Every structure is written in C-alpha cells, then in structure tokens.
Amino acid sequence: MENSGWLEYAHSAIDYGIIGILVLMSVVSLWLFIERLMAYGSVRISDYDTKEELELDLGDNVSTIATIGSNAPYVGLLGTVLGIMITFYSLGDVGAVDPKKIMTGLALALKATAMGLVVAIPSIIFYNILLRKMERLLTMWEIKNKG
C-alpha cells in the first residue's frame, strides 16, 4: 500500500509539473501569436525609414514562439522518461510484475509526450504564419521604397 501511494504521488508530480509547464508554454505561445497578429494588423509601413527598423519591430516575440515549438516535445519526453522510470522503479521495489500497473504507468508516462506534441505542432504553425506575414510586410516596404 505504501508503494502505491508513492507511485500515485510521483505520477501526480509529473501531471502537475510537466503537464503544467506544457500548458503554460501553450498559453504563452497562443498569447504571443495573437499579440503579433494584432501588431502586424496595425503596422504602418510609411512610419519606417529603414527596412531594418521594420524588421526589428516585426520580429518581436516570434523567436519565443519558435523556441516553445521546438522545445515542447523535449519537455514532454522528459515527462515520459520520468514516468517510465517511476513505473519500473515501483515494479522493481514490489518484486512482482502486474501487467495492469505496468500498462497504467506507461500510459500515464506517454501522456506527457502527447501533450508535448499538442503544444509543439500549433506553435510551429503559429511561427510559420507569422514568418510569412513578416515577409509580406517587408516586401511591401521594399516595393513602397523602391524609388
């Protein structure tokens, strides 16, 4: 019984720790994406004397979204590795192999990887959308200031 309580606590720590970090990353990514879309909508190209100034303003927070997208799977993988380690440790500690406990522990561990991908995929899509909008605005600046 004591081992079962420890196992539940360890899996809860993964749920609230790793999954919590992934939820935070997801919220930050979505928030920055919306902020950038609003900022791009209000950009007046005529306010910029150089392309570099425009590029600096357009690039704010875009790298943060890319960083979240590229690192979320690793955070999820960390949760999976920890979950698998906890499952195997608890099985070794008890000394008996219970297939139900193994499958439950592995399923909980894999949830972290799935959540990492759920955060990463939209973040990378957000990044690509913003990158394309940046390119369009920069091209519009070049066309306007060609002469």
One Martini backbone bead per residue (centre of mass of N, CA, C, O) as a GRO file, in nm:
protein
  147
    1MET     BB    1   0.057   0.063  -0.020
    2GLU     BB    2   0.291   0.261   0.005
    3ASN     BB    3   0.383   0.241  -0.294
    4SER     BB    4   0.118   0.340  -0.423
    5GLY     BB    5   0.132   0.629  -0.304
    6TRP     BB    6   0.401   0.707  -0.434
    7LEU     BB    7   0.316   0.662  -0.727
    8GLU     BB    8   0.088   0.869  -0.731
    9TYR     BB    9   0.264   1.110  -0.657
   10ALA     BB   10   0.459   1.092  -0.900
   11HIS     BB   11   0.239   1.120  -1.121
   12SER     BB   12   0.134   1.393  -1.020
   13ALA     BB   13   0.396   1.546  -1.063
   14ILE     BB   14   0.392   1.512  -1.366
   15ASP     BB   15   0.122   1.634  -1.425
   16TYR     BB   16   0.175   1.918  -1.277
   17GLY     BB   17   0.453   1.975  -1.395
   18ILE     BB   18   0.478   1.905  -1.699
   19ILE     BB   19   0.190   1.977  -1.790
   20GLY     BB   20   0.201   2.264  -1.677
   21ILE     BB   21   0.429   2.364  -1.857
   22LEU     BB   22   0.281   2.305  -2.126
   23VAL     BB   23   0.043   2.490  -2.077
   24LEU     BB   24   0.206   2.747  -2.050
   25MET     BB   25   0.335   2.733  -2.331
   26SER     BB   26   0.067   2.745  -2.485
   27VAL     BB   27  -0.035   3.018  -2.381
   28VAL     BB   28   0.207   3.187  -2.470
   29SER     BB   29   0.193   3.122  -2.771
   30LEU     BB   30  -0.095   3.227  -2.821
   31TRP     BB   31  -0.054   3.513  -2.712
   32LEU     BB   32   0.178   3.596  -2.908
   33PHE     BB   33   0.025   3.547  -3.167
   34ILE     BB   34  -0.201   3.754  -3.120
   35GLU     BB   35  -0.016   3.998  -3.075
   36ARG     BB   36   0.117   3.989  -3.357
   37LEU     BB   37  -0.136   4.015  -3.529
   38MET     BB   38  -0.212   4.293  -3.416
   39ALA     BB   39   0.052   4.435  -3.489
   40TYR     BB   40   0.042   4.381  -3.798
   41GLY     BB   41  -0.235   4.531  -3.841
   42SER     BB   42  -0.092   4.824  -3.732
   43VAL     BB   43   0.108   4.858  -3.950
   44ARG     BB   44   0.306   5.134  -4.077
   45ILE     BB   45   0.526   5.157  -4.325
   46SER     BB   46   0.573   5.477  -4.334
   47ASP     BB   47   0.722   5.484  -4.038
   48TYR     BB   48   0.972   5.363  -4.200
   49ASP     BB   49   1.305   5.415  -4.310
   50THR     BB   50   1.389   5.116  -4.252
   51LYS     BB   51   1.399   4.778  -4.279
   52GLU     BB   52   1.527   4.713  -4.002
   53GLU     BB   53   1.317   4.846  -3.822
   54LEU     BB   54   1.083   4.671  -3.915
   55GLU     BB   55   1.210   4.396  -3.848
   56LEU     BB   56   1.235   4.441  -3.544
   57ASP     BB   57   0.929   4.479  -3.487
   58LEU     BB   58   0.829   4.208  -3.618
   59GLY     BB   59   1.027   4.005  -3.435
   60ASP     BB   60   0.877   4.017  -3.190
   61ASN     BB   61   0.838   3.700  -3.022
   62VAL     BB   62   0.892   3.484  -3.247
   63SER     BB   63   1.123   3.316  -3.111
   64THR     BB   64   0.952   3.214  -2.876
   65ILE     BB   65   0.765   3.036  -3.041
   66ALA     BB   66   0.989   2.859  -3.160
   67THR     BB   67   1.098   2.758  -2.889
   68ILE     BB   68   0.844   2.617  -2.798
   69GLY     BB   69   0.812   2.429  -3.046
   70SER     BB   70   1.104   2.288  -3.005
   71ASN     BB   71   1.069   2.210  -2.675
   72ALA     BB   72   0.805   2.055  -2.605
   73PRO     BB   73   0.890   1.759  -2.673
   74TYR     BB   74   1.111   1.749  -2.449
   75VAL     BB   75   0.927   1.786  -2.209
   76GLY     BB   76   0.754   1.539  -2.270
   77LEU     BB   77   0.990   1.337  -2.264
   78LEU     BB   78   1.063   1.381  -1.973
   79GLY     BB   79   0.795   1.274  -1.861
   80THR     BB   80   0.824   0.992  -1.980
   81VAL     BB   81   1.086   0.907  -1.846
   82LEU     BB   82   0.992   0.947  -1.557
   83GLY     BB   83   0.747   0.755  -1.572
   84ILE     BB   84   0.909   0.499  -1.641
   85MET     BB   85   1.095   0.502  -1.400
   86ILE     BB   86   0.874   0.483  -1.186
   87THR     BB   87   0.749   0.219  -1.282
   88PHE     BB   88   1.007   0.040  -1.258
   89TYR     BB   89   1.068   0.098  -0.965
   90SER     BB   90   0.802  -0.010  -0.848
   91LEU     BB   91   0.837  -0.298  -0.960
   92GLY     BB   92   1.111  -0.357  -0.819
   93ASP     BB   93   1.012  -0.307  -0.526
   94VAL     BB   94   0.791  -0.533  -0.521
   95GLY     BB   95   0.866  -0.795  -0.732
   96ALA     BB   96   0.610  -0.771  -0.908
   97VAL     BB   97   0.413  -0.850  -1.197
   98ASP     BB   98   0.176  -0.603  -1.317
   99PRO     BB   99   0.024  -0.530  -1.605
  100LYS     BB  100  -0.163  -0.301  -1.513
  101LYS     BB  101   0.059  -0.116  -1.392
  102ILE     BB  102   0.231  -0.091  -1.641
  103MET     BB  103   0.020   0.029  -1.836
  104THR     BB  104  -0.058   0.272  -1.665
  105GLY     BB  105   0.224   0.398  -1.640
  106LEU     BB  106   0.280   0.425  -1.948
  107ALA     BB  107   0.033   0.596  -2.019
  108LEU     BB  108   0.108   0.835  -1.837
  109ALA     BB  109   0.381   0.889  -1.971
  110LEU     BB  110   0.274   0.937  -2.272
  111LYS     BB  111   0.109   1.193  -2.217
  112ALA     BB  112   0.349   1.390  -2.226
  113THR     BB  113   0.421   1.358  -2.523
  114ALA     BB  114   0.150   1.439  -2.639
  115MET     BB  115   0.150   1.725  -2.515
  116GLY     BB  116   0.406   1.823  -2.656
  117LEU     BB  117   0.279   1.802  -2.942
  118VAL     BB  118   0.030   1.985  -2.890
  119VAL     BB  119   0.218   2.235  -2.856
  120ALA     BB  120   0.417   2.231  -3.104
  121ILE     BB  121   0.243   2.235  -3.359
  122PRO     BB  122   0.104   2.515  -3.328
  123SER     BB  123   0.363   2.681  -3.286
  124ILE     BB  124   0.480   2.628  -3.570
  125ILE     BB  125   0.243   2.743  -3.720
  126PHE     BB  126   0.258   3.026  -3.601
  127TYR     BB  127   0.543   3.088  -3.698
  128ASN     BB  128   0.487   3.058  -4.006
  129ILE     BB  129   0.272   3.274  -4.026
  130LEU     BB  130   0.447   3.509  -3.920
  131LEU     BB  131   0.674   3.488  -4.126
  132ARG     BB  132   0.497   3.551  -4.372
  133LYS     BB  133   0.397   3.829  -4.276
  134MET     BB  134   0.675   3.954  -4.261
  135GLU     BB  135   0.753   3.920  -4.558
  136ARG     BB  136   0.523   4.092  -4.672
  137LEU     BB  137   0.590   4.358  -4.526
  138LEU     BB  138   0.879   4.384  -4.636
  139THR     BB  139   0.798   4.385  -4.935
  140MET     BB  140   0.618   4.634  -4.919
  141TRP     BB  141   0.845   4.825  -4.836
  142GLU     BB  142   1.020   4.784  -5.089
  143ILE     BB  143   0.814   4.881  -5.294
  144LYS     BB  144   0.765   5.168  -5.171
  145ASN     BB  145   1.109   5.220  -5.157
  146LYS     BB  146   1.241   5.193  -5.450
  147GLY     BB  147   1.277   5.504  -5.552
   0.00000   0.00000   0.00000
